[in-house]
Each structure stands twice: as C-alpha cells, then as structure tokens.
Amino acid sequence: MTNIVLLLTNDQVQEVKNAYAKNQVSRNAPGVIFAAKLTDTSITAYKSGKVMFQGSGAEREAARWGTATTNTKSSAAKGDKLPENFADLSVAGSDETGTGDYFGPVTVAAVYVPADKIPLVQELGVKDSKMLTDDYMRKIAPDLMKACTYSILTLRNDKYNALQAKGYSQGKIKALLHNQALKHVLNKIAPEEPQYILIDQFAVRDTYYRHLQKEKEIVRDNVLFSTKAESLHAAVATASILARYAFLKEMDRLSELVGYTLQKGAGSKVDVMAAKIWKTKGEETLRSISKWHFANTEKARKLLK
C-alpha cells in the first residue's frame, strides 16, 4: 500500500479539509483533526500539519498539494542496507537500555508500528530518544503503549548477575531479550506480519544468531540490523522510548528501596554511591541493585577501605 506524508501549512491543511469535505469520515485517534475516504485513497490530517495519503491513489491525491517529505538515513549508521522508503513501511523494531548503567536493570522493548500508525506515533512525540529527556519519555510512553503493539522485558539485577555468573556475556543476554520481545510482538499481531524487523545493532548478524543457536524459536524472517536504528524508523524510536521508560520505572523502585535517588551511568559518582550503600545497607543489598561484575564494585570496595 502506497503511503505518502506531506507537511503542510495551516492554510494548506484547511484547503485539504475543504477539498475533501464531502468525503469526510470520523476517525477518533490522537492528533487527528480531519479524515476523508475516497474509493482508492484515505486522507488523514494531523495537528502537526502532516497529512497522510494512503492507497492506490495516494500519489495522485498527494500531487495536488505538494511534494512528499523524504526520510533520510543517518550517514553514520552502519549495518544492513535498508529498502527505499524504509521509514514509511510497516516495521517491528527493538532496542534496549541500561546495559551501561551500574545500578538498575537491562530493559528491552519491541514495538510494531504499521505504516498507517507512523504519523500517529510521531504526533504523540516519537523521535530519536537520544533527543528526548527522561521526563519527556515518562510523559509520552503511556500513550505510545496504548497506541502500539509492544513487548517490554525488564531483566532485574538478581537475574542479570546470575546469568553473568554462568558465563553469559552482555551481548548474549541482549540477544536473548531482543529475540524474546520480538517473538511476543509477532505473536500478538499474528496473522498480520511486518514488512521488516529492524534491530538496533549491538552485534553483527552472525554473532547475534550465534548467541541464539540453542533457542527453540528464533526470529529470522526479514530481519535487518543497523546502528542508530532509532533514527531510521518510528518502530525502533518507540521501542527505545519504552525501554527507557521501563528502566526508569525500575530505577524508581530501587531508589525507594535504598532511600534516595540512584545515580545513573557508571562514573565516579556511582563508585561513591555504591560504597555508601555497601557500608550502610550491606553487600547483599548492593548486589541486588547493581551489575556486580562492573568495575564500579571493586572501586567501591577500595573506597570502603
């Protein structure tokens, strides 16, 4: 299905509404200000000024109003070559966070964003999560969870430390979580299938699948890998936001457990905080809220001495 999005001025949007007034239909979705249905084309206008044309007549109708906005890939992204107009396709994407933080879990989210929902998630505030603040992601995540089919996995520190002690690398842990989250999403949307699956690349394809070789069910069909994937499709951008949201929620829980806000990251401030927790709460508490194999543990041990 052809999917074209134009960014129009307020006056142009009003002209679109006037032109298709006789074909207007009701569409109760966040951000939608007007919708119309022709025999071969659906037209949806959003508060942001974006107007989406879908269907076999999309190119014809869109040509009446301007030139479609193009989505360009970051030149710094590395990985698989993506199909043309990839940003406009129906895609399931996955991303993770928390892997570089001493305190808190590893969280992975997978999200399916079909082509007809791309303007909606953008209207709800989705963009590269590295451009968003934690507070903003906390605000928009609940609406995104209502709008999209998703799976969020939170690997708490006790389980993470147990897997790491068994010899699981962080790469293997992430691969297992990505595969599981994607399986959940694919099961939820079945029999519908995404045109592609995009994984925010943390390992090359062969290494990723080597981590999964003992799994009974492995997601392989139409899977693409790319770095900076959150800038390449709304599905991964949404997954990145939901993964961060889950990480922040777990950090809230752990902060309440120790009685003060835990420091993010793995810098020197984390060493000092870890030493404080070790001294006042004991080693068992520190283990239960941290990635014990990180260098911060030994640095905290030295600070205690």
Residue pairs with C-beta under 8 A, 6 or more apart in sequence:
1 54
1 55
1 56
1 115
2 53
2 54
2 55
2 56
2 58
2 59
3 52
3 53
3 54
3 58
3 88
3 89
3 115
3 116
3 118
4 52
4 53
4 54
4 58
4 59
4 62
4 68
4 88
5 50
5 51
5 52
5 53
5 68
5 69
5 88
5 118
5 119
6 50
6 51
6 52
6 53
6 62
6 65
6 66
6 67
6 68
6 69
7 48
7 49
7 50
7 51
7 69
8 16
8 49
8 50
8 51
8 65
8 66
9 49
10 49
12 65
12 66
13 33
13 34
13 45
13 49
13 51
15 65
16 34
16 43
16 45
16 51
16 65
17 24
17 33
17 34
17 45
19 64
20 34
20 36
20 38
20 43
21 36
23 36
23 37
23 38
23 43
24 34
24 35
24 36
25 35
25 36
25 37
26 35
27 35
27 44
29 120
30 120
30 123
30 124
30 143
30 147
31 46
31 47
31 48
31 119
31 120
31 123
31 124
32 44
32 45
32 46
32 120
33 45
33 46
33 47
34 43
34 44
34 45
35 42
35 43
35 44
35 45
36 42
36 43
37 43
38 55
38 57
38 61
39 57
40 55
40 56
40 57
41 53
41 54
41 55
41 56
41 57
41 58
41 60
41 61
42 52
42 53
42 54
42 55
43 51
43 52
43 53
43 54
43 61
44 51
44 52
44 54
44 119
45 51
45 52
46 52
46 119
46 120
46 123
47 123
48 119
48 122
48 123
50 119
50 122
50 123
51 65
52 116
52 118
52 119
53 59
53 61
53 62
54 115
54 116
62 68
71 85
71 86
71 87
71 88
73 82
73 86
73 231
73 232
74 228
74 231
74 232
76 227
76 228
77 226
77 227
77 228
77 229
77 231
77 232
78 201
78 226
78 227
79 201
79 224
79 225
79 226
79 227
79 229
80 205
80 224
80 225
80 226
82 198
82 224
82 226
82 232
83 89
83 196
86 196
86 232
86 233
87 118
87 232
87 233
87 234
88 115
88 118
89 115
89 195
89 196
89 233
90 112
90 113
90 114
90 115
90 194
90 195
91 112
91 113
91 194
91 195
91 196
91 197
91 198
91 233
91 234
91 235
91 236
92 110
92 111
92 112
92 113
92 182
92 185
92 186
92 189
92 194
92 196
92 197
92 198
92 235
93 110
93 111
93 113
93 197
93 198
93 199
93 200
93 229
93 233
93 235
93 236
93 237
93 238
93 239
94 108
94 109
94 110
94 111
94 178
94 181
94 182
94 197
94 198
94 199
94 200
94 236
94 239
95 108
95 109
95 129
95 200
95 229
95 230
95 236
95 239
95 240
95 243
96 106
96 107
96 108
96 109
96 174
96 177
96 178
96 200
96 202
96 243
97 106
97 107
97 240
97 243
97 244
97 247
98 104
98 105
98 106
98 107
98 243
98 247
99 106
99 170
99 174
100 265
100 266
101 247
101 264
101 265
101 266
101 291
102 265
102 266
102 270
102 274
102 290
102 291
102 294
102 296
103 251
103 254
103 262
103 263
103 264
103 270
103 273
103 274
103 289
103 290
104 157
104 247
104 250
104 251
104 254
104 262
104 264
104 289
105 154
105 155
105 156
105 157
105 160
105 246
105 247
105 250
106 154
106 155
106 160
106 170
106 173
106 174
106 177
107 152
107 153
107 154
107 155
107 243
107 244
107 246
107 247
107 250
108 152
108 153
108 155
108 174
108 177
108 178
108 180
108 181
108 243
109 150
109 151
109 152
109 153
109 181
109 238
109 239
109 240
109 241
109 242
109 243
109 246
110 150
110 151
110 178
110 181
110 182
110 184
110 185
110 239
111 144
111 148
111 149
111 150
111 185
111 235
111 236
111 238
111 239
111 242
112 148
112 149
112 150
112 185
112 188
112 189
112 194
112 235
113 121
113 148
113 233
113 234
113 235
113 238
114 192
114 194
117 147
117 148
118 234
120 147
121 144
121 147
121 148
121 234
121 237
121 238
122 234
124 140
124 143
124 144
124 147
125 132
125 136
125 139
125 140
126 140
126 144
126 234
126 237
126 238
126 241
127 237
128 230
128 231
128 237
128 240
129 137
129 230
129 237
129 240
129 241
129 244
130 230
132 241
134 244
134 248
137 241
137 244
137 245
137 248
138 245
138 248
140 241
141 241
141 242
141 245
144 150
144 238
144 241
144 242
145 242
148 238
149 185
149 188
149 189
150 185
150 238
150 239
150 242
151 180
151 181
151 182
151 184
151 185
151 188
152 181
152 242
152 243
152 245
152 246
153 177
153 180
153 181
154 246
154 247
154 250
155 163
155 173
155 177
156 250
157 287
157 288
157 289
157 290
157 291
157 292
158 287
158 288
160 173
160 291
161 287
161 291
161 292
161 293
163 173
164 170
164 173
164 291
164 292
164 293
169 211
171 202
171 203
171 207
171 211
172 211
174 202
174 203
175 203
175 208
175 211
175 212
176 211
176 212
176 215
178 199
179 212
179 215
179 217
179 218
179 219
182 197
182 199
182 219
183 217
183 219
186 193
186 194
186 219
194 222
195 222
196 222
196 223
196 224
197 219
197 221
197 222
197 223
197 224
198 223
198 224
198 225
198 226
198 229
198 232
198 233
198 235
198 236
199 208
199 223
199 224
199 225
199 226
199 229
200 226
200 227
200 228
200 229
200 230
200 236
200 239
200 240
201 225
201 226
201 227
201 229
202 208
203 211
204 225
205 225
208 225
209 218
209 220
212 218
226 232
229 236
230 236
230 237
230 239
230 240
231 237
251 262
251 264
254 262
254 289
255 261
255 262
257 285
257 289
258 277
258 281
258 285
258 289
262 273
262 289
263 269
263 270
263 273
266 294
266 295
266 296
268 299
270 296
271 296
271 299
271 300
271 303
272 300
272 303
274 286
274 290
274 296
274 297
274 299
274 300
275 300
275 301
275 303
275 304
277 285
277 286
277 289
278 286
278 300
278 301
278 304
279 304
286 297
286 300
290 296
290 297
